[in-house]
Amino acid sequence: MAIVNNIKDVKPDLTLNDEKGFTQMELRWLISDKNAPVTMVTVGHTYKLKGGEHRSHYHTDADEIIYMLKGKAIEKIEGEDIVLSPGDCCFIPKNTIHSHKVIEDPVETLCIYSGASSIEKTGYHLIE
């Protein structure tokens, strides 16, 4: 059984707001347990403008891969700033504190969580 979800048909996740660490960004779950029979992977598409960021956080139950499609961003991983540009693919192991901030907009990314079928199942923890 194949599942095909087009970004135009997937609604943004409105639960991911500033209170949860998501600022000036839109995230659409292209593949998750809400729209496909997955158990070990989640794929999201983000769109961010200048000032957009995903504040410091970590995942206890999933690794994360960020693939940059457009724009430039700083991925801060364990205190180290890494500039990501289109074509860059960044692997972040579970339990690693990281954040993402736009430096050239718009930024578009694919976020892939390996080991979990939804953001809730990644063991998401925001650092305050």
Secondary structure as UniProt FT lines:
FT   HELIX           7..9
FT   TURN            14..15
FT   HELIX           18..20
FT   STRAND          22..31
FT   TURN            33..35
FT   STRAND          41..59
FT   STRAND          63..77
FT   TURN            78..79
FT   STRAND          80..84
FT   TURN            86..87
FT   STRAND          89..92
FT   TURN            94..95
FT   STRAND          98..114
FT   HELIX           120..122
FT   STRAND          124..126
//
